[in-house]
């Protein structure tokens, strides 16, 4: 399914921005990089794997062949890329709640940006400008970002345990091993597929419900003449 690889969802949003304001957006990005505290609410969201904003000037799009026509663009474009766990709605809402003022600052000069609050206009804006991800590779498709962090914690704890207790007597070894398991029980989750609700899955379910409804109506229409004929025969022979 597009946009999805295992537990992860890939989002690509391309929005037009007034070309004469791109320098200001780039300055804001530079300040955000120099002062990570401005993105603290975003960085602490464990469902996010990666997020990046990039601005491409209206004359900076690649020209890879002489036969490729030259673009005559009125706007520059802001590209937003992100990978995350969970549903589309959860992610967009988390962004809004984590850094609402930051989103408004980053997208402020983008064409028809409605602000991050209220949620519905912001959702509509992202949906309208989102580009479907036709190919998406995930090295650990069954792992969420927290699974990866837990795996690192377990590995480090096992290495330390081996160094300390590898040569201990059996009864002491098993006692310490059980203590280790109790310490790590919060990091020993089972990695398995989980449903991801996205725009694409919602569309599939909506289309499926519509097709089932049409099939039911069609079956009822085809059944109706047969029922009517049977009723007439019963009246005649009754």
NORVENQUI-V851423 format. One record per backbone hydrogen bond with DSSP energy under -1.0 kcal/mol. CO is the residue of the C=O (numbers start at 0). NH is the residue of the N-H. E is the energy in kcal/mol with one decimal. If there is no record, write none. Layout:
BEGIN
CO&NH&E  CO&NH&E
END
This chain:
BEGIN
0&3&-1.4  2&9&-3.2  4&7&-1.9  7&4&-2.3  8&83&-1.9  10&81&-2.0  11&130&-3.2  12&79&-2.8  14&77&-3.2  15&110&-2.5  16&75&-2.2  17&20&-2.3  18&21&-1.1  20&24&-1.6  21&25&-2.6  22&26&-1.7  23&27&-2.1  24&28&-2.4  25&29&-2.2  26&30&-2.3  27&31&-2.3  28&32&-2.0  29&33&-1.9  30&34&-1.9  34&37&-2.3  35&38&-2.0  36&39&-1.4  38&42&-2.7  39&43&-1.9  41&44&-1.5  44&47&-1.3  46&84&-2.4  49&82&-1.7  51&80&-2.6  53&78&-3.8  55&76&-2.6  56&59&-2.0  64&67&-1.4  75&16&-2.8  76&55&-3.0  77&14&-2.5  78&53&-2.6  79&12&-2.6  80&51&-2.5  81&10&-3.2  82&48&-2.6  82&49&-1.5  83&8&-2.7  86&90&-2.0  87&91&-2.4  88&92&-2.6  89&93&-2.3  90&94&-2.4  91&95&-2.1  92&96&-2.6  93&97&-2.4  94&98&-2.4  98&102&-2.6  99&103&-1.9  100&104&-1.8  101&105&-2.7  102&106&-2.6  106&109&-2.2  108&17&-1.3  109&112&-1.7  118&122&-3.0  119&123&-2.5  120&124&-2.1  121&125&-2.3  122&126&-2.7  123&127&-2.3  124&128&-1.6  128&13&-2.2  132&2&-2.1  139&142&-1.8  140&6&-2.7  143&147&-1.6  144&148&-1.8  145&149&-2.4  146&150&-2.4  147&151&-1.9  148&152&-1.9  149&153&-2.7  150&154&-2.3  151&155&-2.2  152&156&-2.2  153&157&-2.4  154&158&-2.2  155&159&-2.1  156&160&-2.3  157&161&-2.6  158&162&-2.0  159&163&-1.6  160&164&-3.0  161&165&-1.6  164&167&-1.5  168&172&-2.9  169&173&-2.6  170&174&-1.5  171&175&-2.4  172&176&-2.3  173&177&-2.3  174&178&-1.7  175&179&-2.1  176&180&-2.3  177&181&-2.1  178&182&-1.9  179&183&-2.0  183&186&-2.5  196&87&-1.7  197&201&-2.4  198&202&-2.1  199&203&-2.2  200&204&-2.6  201&205&-2.4  202&206&-2.5  203&207&-2.5  204&208&-2.5  205&209&-2.0  206&210&-2.5  207&211&-2.4  208&212&-2.1  209&213&-2.4  210&214&-2.6  211&215&-2.3  212&216&-2.2  213&217&-2.6  214&218&-2.4  215&219&-2.0  216&220&-2.1  217&221&-2.4  218&222&-1.8  219&223&-1.6  222&226&-2.3  223&227&-2.5  224&228&-2.5  225&229&-2.1  226&230&-2.2  227&231&-1.9  228&232&-2.3  229&233&-2.0  230&234&-1.6  231&235&-2.4  232&236&-2.6
END
